[in-house]
């Protein structure tokens, strides 16, 4: 695993937590912010996977 994969997964978990907390307390803005952060984390992790694969195949 590289830094992007780890940081992406951390962002994903933080975003999911914020999203659920927003749903529980009825705060739509917090829910949306969490969903955005979760998806950004997924994309960062995907970038990490691509970098890992490229490095492995050089």
C-alpha positions as CSV (number, residue, x, y, z in Angstrom):
1,X,0.0,0.0,0.0
2,X,1.1,3.5,-0.7
3,X,0.3,6.9,0.9
4,X,-2.5,7.7,-1.5
5,X,-4.2,4.4,-0.8
6,X,-4.0,4.8,3.0
7,X,-5.0,8.5,3.0
8,X,-7.8,7.8,0.7
9,X,-9.2,5.0,2.9
10,X,-8.9,7.3,6.0
11,X,-10.8,10.1,4.2
12,X,-13.4,7.5,3.1
13,X,-14.1,6.4,6.7
14,X,-14.1,10.0,8.0
15,X,-16.6,11.0,5.3
16,X,-18.9,8.0,5.9
17,X,-18.9,8.8,9.6
18,X,-19.8,12.4,9.0
19,X,-22.4,11.4,6.5
20,X,-24.1,9.0,9.0
21,X,-23.8,11.6,11.8
22,X,-25.5,14.1,9.5
23,X,-28.4,11.7,8.9
24,X,-28.8,10.9,12.6
25,X,-29.0,14.5,13.7
26,X,-30.9,15.6,10.6
27,X,-28.2,18.0,9.3
28,X,-28.4,17.8,5.5
29,X,-25.3,19.9,5.0
30,X,-23.2,17.7,7.2
31,X,-24.6,14.6,5.4
32,X,-23.6,16.0,2.0
33,X,-20.2,17.1,3.2
34,X,-19.6,13.6,4.5
35,X,-20.7,12.1,1.2
36,X,-18.3,14.4,-0.8
37,X,-15.4,13.5,1.5
38,X,-16.2,9.8,1.3
39,X,-16.2,9.9,-2.5
40,X,-13.0,12.0,-2.6
41,X,-11.4,9.4,-0.4
42,X,-12.4,6.6,-2.7
43,X,-10.9,8.5,-5.7
44,X,-7.7,9.1,-3.9
45,X,-7.5,5.4,-3.0
46,X,-8.1,4.6,-6.7
47,X,-5.2,6.9,-7.7
48,X,-3.0,5.1,-5.2
49,X,-4.0,1.7,-6.7
50,X,-3.1,3.0,-10.2
51,X,0.2,4.4,-9.0
52,X,1.0,1.1,-7.3
53,X,0.2,-0.9,-10.4
54,X,2.3,1.4,-12.6
55,X,5.2,1.2,-10.3
56,X,4.9,-2.6,-10.1
57,X,4.9,-3.0,-13.9
58,X,8.0,-0.8,-14.6
